[in-house]
Amino acid sequence: MAERLSDIAIQRELGSLPGWSRRGEVITKTFQFRNFMTGIDFIGSVAKAAEAASHHPDIDVRYTKIVLSLSTHDSGGITQKDLDLAKQIERLSDQ
């Protein structure tokens, strides 16, 4: 099981993840796309990265708005796995 990070470590890491914020024991970001299919294509890329990492985000789809939330449920909070996947997602969103 991954170890939960301290509040200080989480804040430090979030400083390098624009648009990501902490809500309790979850980090989250809202992505906006020009159309529905572009957002769905992005979700497909996120799904591949998540499956490769064996760590899966909660995904909320609202037409052109996608909200991704990350937490390590078996650890009961935010771990390095969440921040690493958020960094991968950021790279995907830049493509």
C-alpha positions as a printed Julia matrix, in Angstrom:
95×3 Matrix{Float64}:
   0.0    0.0     0.0
   1.26   3.47   -0.91
   1.98   5.88    1.94
  -0.15   9.0     2.34
   1.73  12.24    1.8
   1.99  15.08    4.28
   0.06  18.3     3.69
   3.33  20.1     3.0
   4.44  17.53    0.4
   1.06  17.69   -1.34
   1.1   21.5    -1.51
   4.68  21.51   -2.82
   3.8   19.04   -5.6
   0.58  20.86   -6.51
   2.67  23.97   -7.11
   4.02  22.32  -10.27
   0.58  21.13  -11.44
  -1.32  24.15  -12.81
  -5.07  23.97  -12.3
  -4.95  21.02   -9.91
  -6.32  21.61   -6.43
  -6.85  19.67   -3.27
 -10.32  18.93   -1.97
  -9.95  16.99    1.25
  -8.23  13.71    0.42
  -8.54  14.15   -3.36
  -6.71  16.18   -6.0
  -8.83  17.36   -8.89
  -8.74  19.37  -12.1
 -11.35  20.46  -14.63
 -10.38  20.29  -18.3
 -12.32  22.16  -21.0
 -12.35  20.96  -24.62
 -13.6   22.52  -27.85
 -16.05  19.66  -28.45
 -17.32  16.42  -26.96
 -15.2   14.07  -29.07
 -11.95  15.86  -28.25
 -12.73  15.39  -24.57
 -13.56  11.72  -25.1
 -10.29  11.2   -27.0
  -8.47  12.77  -24.03
 -10.24  10.36  -21.67
  -9.04   7.46  -23.83
  -5.46   8.65  -23.44
  -5.92   9.1   -19.69
  -7.4    5.6   -19.45
  -4.34   4.07  -21.14
  -1.96   5.91  -18.79
  -4.07   4.96  -15.77
  -4.19   1.31  -16.76
  -0.41   1.24  -17.3
   0.06   2.73  -13.81
  -2.63   0.47  -12.32
  -4.1    3.61  -10.75
  -7.43   4.96  -11.95
  -9.0    8.42  -11.65
 -12.64   9.24  -11.06
 -13.91  10.79  -14.3
 -16.92  13.09  -14.68
 -17.94  14.01  -18.23
 -20.2   17.03  -18.87
 -20.26  17.61  -22.64
 -17.01  19.57  -23.21
 -15.97  19.64  -19.55
 -14.04  16.73  -17.98
 -13.33  16.62  -14.25
 -10.61  14.21  -13.1
 -10.15  13.34   -9.44
  -7.32  11.31   -7.96
  -6.98   9.63   -4.57
  -5.42   6.39   -3.41
  -8.47   4.76   -1.88
  -6.68   1.86   -0.17
  -4.36   4.39    1.55
  -7.21   6.7     2.48
  -5.75   9.8     0.91
  -3.31  11.38   -1.5
  -0.12   9.49   -2.31
   2.75   9.88   -4.74
   0.8    7.64   -7.13
  -1.84  10.37   -7.46
   0.67  13.11   -8.12
   2.62  10.99  -10.61
  -0.56  10.23  -12.56
  -1.57  13.91  -12.44
   1.79  14.78  -14.01
   1.21  12.21  -16.76
  -2.28  13.61  -17.35
  -0.8   17.11  -17.66
   1.58  15.9   -20.36
  -1.35  14.3   -22.2
  -3.41  17.49  -21.99
  -0.58  19.44  -23.64
  -0.64  17.21  -26.73
